Amino acid sequence: MRLSRAFVLAAGLLAAAAFARAGTTPDSTRTPAADSAAAPTDTAHAGVARGWRLRELSAIEGDGAHPLVEPDGVLSDAFGHIWVSDASLHKLRRWRADGVPLDETGALGSEPTQFRRPGALARVGALGVAVLDVENRRVSTYDHNLRLLSIAVDLASTDLESRAGSVRPLSLASDRGGALYVVDAERDRILVFDYAGAFQREVGGYGGRSGSFSGLTGVAVTARGRIVTVERPRPRSKKADPSDSTLARARIQWLEAGGRLIASVWSPPLASGPSELSVAVAVDAIGRVAIAGERSGEVFVLSPEGAPIARLTGLSSPRAVAFADDGTLLVAETGAARVRRWTLEPERTD
């Protein structure tokens, strides 16, 4: 089934909100080394800078009438509504930001309005939302009223497999033009599709060099169309000492749209070490990056320059993160079957 996606894009592109945060302005929307000719960095950060903290605002939890079992994807739409994909119940649900349930769609199956373990979510255009239907190997798009628009990308199509080979989808992102970015866990690459769902190119591929990936798990796209990726923690060399703390660091890369490396940093150590199941990534309107370690139960927020500025610990299997237009951070915890909202603010000094 392929319906027109014109409704999603005809409304125009919604400008992301700028944040009146201390030390940040709309002019600071950038990624590391994006505006300089300096060589890309490959930096390991030892800790988190003081001065910022994440304060919890609210939580969304299911109930008997609106159960939530395994939140696998999360986002905030243009109206501030929270969308959550439930991989176990094969549903797509919406809540108000204050936790009041709105509506839902989906059931187990392979028909156009059904899912098999829906995962990552991404905004498309001003009002649309794309859903990665993992086991059906496709990307579906919905309007702001939770109505199916199209099967935008069929990852199992003969045409795509003849051009790009088999795809094992893992994560999803979009840019302001409506292009879709699908992480292929099979070959450690990103497949890029245009606003109409036509395959355009692939980015990356397996390898340890900058611009390649080893254990790619997450992708996000900045307001300027640059790609941000995150990989599972891994040794930085085959001869690494097992006690080396770099074994517990995830690599984050910033790439131009065509795949050219801009910068690369290593996260602070994740408590679970290299056995980390998955690391999710999100980026806000001014370029700050959030990463979540599912097994370690940690979330780090990095500055636009890649330096860690805030940290959450003790979370219950955080599998997905997303920024809302107002700058709040959404974290989907699969272990606790909930979504929590946090705001980044200066630490108090009194």
Beta strands, then each sheet from edge to edge (+ up, - down):
strand 1: 42-44
strand 2: 52-61
strand 3: 71-76
strand 4: 82-86
strand 5: 91-95
strand 6: 101-105
strand 7: 118-124
strand 8: 128-133
strand 9: 138-142
strand 10: 148-154
strand 11: 169-174
strand 12: 180-184
strand 13: 189-193
strand 14: 199-204
strand 15: 216-221
strand 16: 227-231
strand 17: 251-255
strand 18: 261-266
strand 19: 279-283
strand 20: 289-293
strand 21: 298-302
strand 22: 308-312
strand 23: 318-323
strand 24: 329-333
strand 25: 338-346
sheet 1: 1+ 18+ 17- 16+ 15-
sheet 2: 2+ 25- 24+ 23-
sheet 3: 3+ 4- 5+ 6-
sheet 4: 7+ 8- 9+ 10-
sheet 5: 11+ 12- 13+ 14-
sheet 6: 19+ 20- 21+ 22-
end
